[in-house]
């Protein structure tokens, strides 16, 4: 699997490169700034991009904006963004397209190699991964008048795990319930959030967006 990596800290960039290579990924480019990232994503067409949100020259959201610009040219481009902090605006902007193949992972999480590698695989396969800490903080800050207000505590648990990129089987195992129960909770979530049936799996992405609304 071909990966483009963007990280401005040399030691971290080298460490991530080695980790990915050790787990069978082909890191075709490792860049350290936004313009180089955008150019590389368009020219190389990788299978997945692993991107630090804050890159030179602005050190604000240069990496995120480069990734989003690349996705406008290639909407299916899988992107896993890395951030040192939880930022609701960044998370919302990343997910707003509702297309899937997106992830938001805190940098603390990449020290857990298995979780990091699993997140890359999930995003590359078209899934959506939200760091558990991101979901927890966004949920804690959510307004009671938001679209998730009608959900039961169990449905919120299912949605939280869904946002982390878990399959129905994984959700069932974590919550000690059956897969059929997960399916029923998921259907109830979609109904309460007024997410209409569709031919693809983007309904999960739209459900995750409900966490990000005030």
C-alpha positions as a printed Julia matrix, in Angstrom:
214×3 Matrix{Float64}:
   0.0    0.0    0.0
   1.47   3.34  -1.11
   1.59   6.07   1.55
   2.43   9.77   1.48
   3.48  11.1    4.9
   3.56  14.76   5.95
   5.25  15.75   9.22
   7.57  18.71   9.81
   9.46  17.24  12.8
  12.32  15.24  11.37
  12.61  12.65  14.14
   8.88  12.0   14.21
   8.71  11.84  10.42
  11.52   9.26  10.36
   9.89   7.28  13.16
   6.52   7.18  11.41
   8.19   6.21   8.16
   9.95   3.27   9.81
   6.78   2.18  11.59
   4.79   2.17   8.38
   7.5    0.37   6.47
   7.85  -2.23   9.21
   4.15  -3.02   8.78
   4.27  -3.47   5.04
   3.46   0.02   3.78
   5.41   1.62   0.94
   6.15   5.2    2.0
   6.61   6.77  -1.43
   7.16  10.3   -0.07
   7.72  11.96   3.31
   7.35  15.75   3.12
   7.58  18.54   5.69
   5.38  21.38   4.38
   1.95  22.1    2.95
   2.81  23.03  -0.65
   4.99  19.93  -1.05
   2.22  17.79   0.4
  -0.42  19.07  -2.01
   1.9   18.66  -4.99
   2.86  15.14  -3.97
  -0.71  14.0   -3.32
  -1.81  15.16  -6.75
   1.2   13.84  -8.65
   1.73  10.51  -6.86
  -1.91   9.49  -6.19
  -1.12   7.41  -3.08
  -3.43   4.83  -1.55
  -3.54   6.81   1.69
  -2.08  10.01   3.16
  -0.96  10.42   6.78
  -0.88  14.15   7.47
   0.02  16.42  10.38
  -2.58  19.2   10.54
  -0.04  21.94  11.32
   2.72  22.27   8.74
   4.95  25.04   7.4
   4.74  27.72   6.2
   1.84  28.88   8.4
   1.91  26.24  11.16
  -1.88  26.6   11.47
  -3.9   24.12   9.4
  -1.62  23.94   6.36
  -1.59  20.13   6.3
  -5.35  19.82   6.63
  -6.01  22.36   3.9
  -3.56  20.65   1.53
  -5.29  17.31   2.15
  -8.73  18.82   1.6
  -7.55  20.5   -1.61
  -6.21  17.15  -2.85
  -9.54  15.5   -2.04
 -11.33  18.06  -4.18
  -9.26  16.81  -7.12
  -9.54  13.18  -6.02
 -12.6   12.82  -3.74
 -11.84   9.2   -2.81
  -8.35   9.97  -1.48
  -8.04   8.41   2.0
  -6.59  10.84   4.56
  -5.61  10.23   8.18
  -4.78  13.52   9.92
  -2.67  13.77  13.05
  -3.09  16.51  15.63
  -1.67  17.35  19.01
  -4.99  18.77  20.17
  -8.72  18.19  19.76
 -10.16  20.9   17.54
 -13.87  20.78  16.76
 -13.54  23.04  13.72
 -10.84  20.86  12.15
 -12.81  17.69  12.81
 -15.96  19.16  11.3
 -14.11  20.46   8.24
 -12.48  17.09   7.7
 -15.75  15.16   7.84
 -17.99  17.72   6.15
 -17.8   16.1    2.72
 -19.47  12.95   4.05
 -17.37  10.78   1.74
 -15.6    8.5    4.22
 -11.95   7.39   4.01
 -11.14   9.93   6.73
  -9.47   9.77  10.11
  -8.59  12.17  12.94
  -6.01  10.8   15.36
  -4.28  12.52  18.26
  -0.5   12.29  18.13
  -0.42  10.6   21.51
  -2.16   7.65  19.85
   0.62   6.97  17.35
   2.82   5.65  20.15
   0.4    2.72  20.26
   1.66   1.12  17.08
  -1.17  -1.35  16.6
  -3.87   1.3   16.94
  -2.04   3.64  14.58
  -1.5    0.97  11.92
  -5.1   -0.23  12.26
  -6.3    3.35  11.76
  -4.26   3.69   8.57
  -5.71   0.42   7.25
  -9.28   1.44   8.16
  -9.02   4.82   6.45
  -7.32   3.31   3.38
 -10.22   0.85   3.1
 -12.73   3.73   3.02
 -13.65   3.76   6.71
 -13.85   6.62   9.19
 -11.73   6.74  12.33
 -12.1    9.3   15.1
  -9.74   9.18  18.07
 -11.6    8.11  21.23
 -10.37  11.23  23.02
 -11.71  13.41  20.21
 -15.13  11.8   20.48
 -15.14  11.96  24.29
 -14.28  15.65  24.37
 -16.69  16.6   21.62
 -19.47  14.64  23.27
 -18.75  16.27  26.64
 -19.0   19.69  25.0
 -22.09  18.95  22.93
 -25.16  21.1   23.45
 -28.22  19.33  24.85
 -30.21  20.93  22.06
 -28.07  19.2   19.45
 -29.25  16.47  17.11
 -27.96  13.72  19.41
 -30.27  14.81  22.26
 -32.89  12.2   21.33
 -30.43   9.29  21.49
 -30.48   6.88  24.41
 -27.28   6.27  26.42
 -26.81   2.92  24.65
 -27.27   4.54  21.24
 -24.68   7.15  22.17
 -22.29   4.34  23.11
 -22.85   2.72  19.71
 -22.37   6.03  17.9
 -19.17   6.76  19.83
 -17.7    3.38  18.83
 -18.95   3.8   15.28
 -17.11   7.13  15.14
 -13.93   5.33  16.18
 -14.2    3.23  13.01
 -15.48   0.06  14.73
 -17.42  -2.53  12.78
 -20.74  -3.84  14.06
 -18.95  -6.96  15.3
 -16.39  -4.87  17.19
 -19.1   -2.67  18.69
 -21.0   -5.77  19.83
 -17.89  -7.23  21.42
 -17.05  -4.0   23.25
 -20.56  -3.46  24.6
 -21.24  -7.17  25.27
 -24.34  -7.23  23.1
 -25.29  -9.11  19.93
 -24.58  -7.87  16.42
 -28.32  -7.83  15.76
 -28.73  -5.49  18.72
 -26.02  -3.23  17.29
 -27.84  -3.21  13.95
 -31.08  -2.19  15.69
 -29.35   0.59  17.62
 -27.67   1.81  14.44
 -30.99   1.9   12.59
 -32.5    3.87  15.47
 -29.57   6.32  15.37
 -30.06   6.94  11.66
 -33.81   7.43  12.16
 -33.44   9.86  15.06
 -30.73  11.84  13.25
 -32.91  11.88  10.12
 -30.22  10.29   7.95
 -31.96   8.84   4.94
 -31.09   5.39   3.52
 -28.46   5.38   0.8
 -26.62   2.89  -1.4
 -23.29   3.41   0.37
 -21.88   3.54   3.9
 -21.69   7.33   4.16
 -24.55   7.32   6.66
 -22.0    6.41   9.33
 -19.94   9.48   8.43
 -23.02  11.7    8.59
 -23.87  10.22  11.99
 -20.39  11.09  13.24
 -20.98  14.66  12.08
 -23.83  14.87  14.57
 -21.23  14.87  17.31
 -19.68  17.99  15.9
 -22.78  20.15  15.76
 -23.65  22.65  18.49
